[in-house]
Amino acid sequence: MFQLIIVPLDGSEEATLATGPAYVLARRLGVPVRVLALSKAHEDPTEIHDALVAQLGPTGDLPRVIDVVPIRRSVAEDIRELAAQNASALIVMASHGHGRLAAVVGSVANDILAHAEQAVLLVGPASIPGRFRTDGPALVCVFGDDDRMLLDTTAEFLHETDFDPVVMHVTSPGSAHLLDLAHRQPGGSDVPMESLTAQHAALDLEGSTDRVAIDFDVYHAKNPALAIVEQASTRRAGVIVMATHARHGLDRLTHGSVTAEVVREAPCPVLVIGLG
């Protein structure tokens, strides 16, 4: 699936939080890591390189290169272009920080959310260091429309890792029960009509992976991001998987604001699948 992990850094301690999940995932996938430092015209590339080597320390037997590349247009555009040129690469980056290039994080993460066309693993400010593993629960968020690409990419991700997926469907309140939960235990039970989207997604993943009896939940929530973050915390999820640029009933999701809020508040990294 992924043949390379790319980690953009700006020299800040916050931005280096992305290296932990990047190294863990790279070791599991057996792929190298490319640390990318975008530099301004007046900066000394050798000085930046040496500072990063000292800051990051050794990686043992994990192949890693550190490249210092001059900014050509803007940080966001250069990272997007790099991603487009490396279709088999996964960008892993922090969503916050205040380093040499403050724009590498924060505004760039928002730009990626707005224009993502492939998967990006974002590490937010609330992400607990050391929490990311390639096993344990993976919270897969579906919303009813445009889920095909999300599920296909998730299935590929599951093939390469040992995550135990849990499908979560968050929808706007449609009844007097604002947090009406329908949960299927392994072995099956009556499934309300409201949970068909989650059920179909779970069955889809079961059919395209080696996972069996995948659990699913459906929530009616005024704040979808809060519901997702709460479930990630309760289940001690190692990763949240969700899409951006989807078109569905929750209007805020159309603009990626729910995804952005989840990235900001989640206790674990968020694998964002761009739907174009």
N, C-alpha and C positions, 0 to 999 in steps of 0.2 A: 504493500500500500504506500507507505512513506519510505523513501530511500535516503532522506537527509533531513536533519533537524536544523532549522535556522533560528538563531536567537539574536535579535537586535538589542543592543545595549547602549546606554547613554553615559555610563560611568557612575551612575548613582547606585547606592546600596539597594534601593527599592527595586530598581530594574533587574538586579542580579538575582532576585527571588525567582525569576523565570528559569534560571540555570538548573535548579534542583529538579523540577519536573522534566525539563528537557533531557537531563542526563539519565534519569530513571527510564524515561520512555525510549531513549536512544539505545540503552543497554538491552531493554526488552526486545526491541525491534532488530538489534544488531546493525545499526546504521550510525554513521559519523555525525558529529555536531559541528556546525559552522557558526561561530560567534561573529556577529557583524557589528562593527562600529562605524557609523557614518560620521565623517569629519567635515569641518568647515575649512575653507580655503587657507586660512592663516594658521591652522593647527599642524603640528608635526606628527605625521603618521607613526613614526617609530616610537615617539614618546607615548602616544596613545596605546599602541600595541603593548609596549613593555609594562605600562600601568595596568592594563587588563590582565596580562599574564600574572602579575603580582597579586592583583585583586582576586582573581578566580582560583588560583592555585592549580595543582596538578589534577588530572582526571584518571590516573592509573592507566588501565588498558583500553579506555574509551578513546577512539580517535576524535581529535578536536583540532580545528584550525581557527585562528583568530585573524580576521581580515579587516583592515581599515580602508574604507571606501569613501571617496569624496562625494558630498551631496551634489547632485546634478540639477535637480529641480526643487523638490521639497522632500522632507523626510518621509512623509506619508506616501507620496507618489513613487519615490524610489523603492520603498519597501513593497508596495503593491506590484511594481514592475518586476522586482526580484521574485516575488511569489509567482507571477505569471510565467516567468522564464524557467521556473523550477516547479513544474506541475506536480511532481512526485515528492516535493518537500513539504514539511509541516513547519509553519512559523510558530514559535513559542515565545511569547513576550509578556512582560508585565504591563498592567494597565495604568500604572502610576509611577511617579518618581520625579526627581528634581536634579538632574545631572547636567553635564555639558550641554546636552541638547534636550531641554525639557520637553520639546515637541515630540521626541521619540516615543514618549509614553503619554497617557492621558488623551490629548487631542488626536494623536495618531491611532490609538486604540479605537476611539470613536469613529475615526475615518474608516478604519478597517471594518467596523461593524456596519457602517453605512454602505460600503462598496464591496464587501467580501464576496468572492466568487469561488472560494475553496475553504478548506478547513484551517482554522487558526486556534491554537490553545492559548487562552488568555488567563493570566494569573493576577487576580485582583488584590486590593489592599487588605481584605479580610481573610485571604487564603492562609491557612495554617501551615507554616513551614514544616516539611517532612510528611505532610498528610497524603500527598499524591503517591499512589502505588498503581501498579498495573493489574491489580486484582481488587476484590471487594466490590461494593455496590457502585454502579454507574447509573445515574438518574437521567433517563432519556425523555425529554420533554416534547410532546406532540400537541398540535393545536387544531388538527382536523383538515387543513388545506396545505398543499405544498409539502407534504410529509414524505413524498417518494424519495427525493434526493437525500433527505435527512436519514431515512431508514437504510438506504443503500450504503451510505457512507458509514453509518453506525455499524452495520453488519460487517463491513470490511475492517473497521476498528476492532470489533469484538474478535474477529478471526486472528488478529495479531496480538491480542492481549488476553488476560484471564478475568476481565471484569464480569461481574454478575449484573446484568441489566435489570432495571426496574422502569417500566414505562409510566409516565405521568402525563395525564391530559388535564390542562387547566383551561377552564372556560368561564365566561362571565356569568354572574348570578342570573339564573333563569327561573328561579322559584323562591319560595320563602326561606329555603335552606341555603344560606350563603356559603356554607362549607359542607355541602352534602358529599359524603365520601362513599364510593363504591369500590370495594377491594376484593379481588379474587385470590383465594388461597390455592396453592397447588392441589390438584384433585378436582377443582372446579366447583362452582355453585351458580345459582341463578344470577345472571348478569343484567342489570338494568339497561334500558335503551341508551341512557346517557353515557354509558361507559363503552359503547361499541367502538368508538374511535381508538381508545386505549387498548381494547381487546384485540382489534384488528392489527394494530401496530405490534402488540406483543406476539401474536400468532405469526405475523410477517417475519419478525426477527427469529422466532423459533424455526420457521421454515428455511431461513437463509443462513443459519448458524447452527452450531452444535448445542446451543442452550435449550433447555426444556423447562416447561412450566414457569415461564417468565411472569412475574407478578406485574399487576398494573393497578394504578389508582386514578380516580377522576375527581377533580376538585372544582367547585364553583367558588371563585374568589374575586373580591373587589380589587385586590392587589395581587396579580399573578406572580410577580417577582418575589414578593414576600412568601407566598405559598411554596414556591420552588426552593427558596433558600431555607425555609423551615424544614422542609422534607430532607434536603441535603444534610442539614445538621442532625436531624433525628436519626437518619439512616447511616450517618458517618460516611457519606458518599466520598469516593476517591476522585470522582470527576462528574460534572454535569455536561450533558450533550444537548445542544439546542440549536435552532436555526435562527438566522436573521434574514430580513427582507421577505418574510412570509406574508401572505394575504389571507386574513381570516377575520373572525368576528371581533377580536379584541383590537380596536383601532390603534392602540399605543404600540402594539407589536409591529405594525406596519412600518414604523419608523425606527425599529430596533431599540426603543427605549426600555422595554422590559428586559431584553437581553443585556443591555448596558447596565441596568440596575442589578441584575443577577450577578454579572461579572464583578460589580463593585462590592456586593454584600456577601457573596458566597464564601463558605469556609474552605473551598477546594477550587482547583482550576476549572475553567469552562471551555469545552471544545465547541467552538462556534462553527457551524456549517453554513457557508454562504450559498444562498439560493439564486444569486444573480439578480 
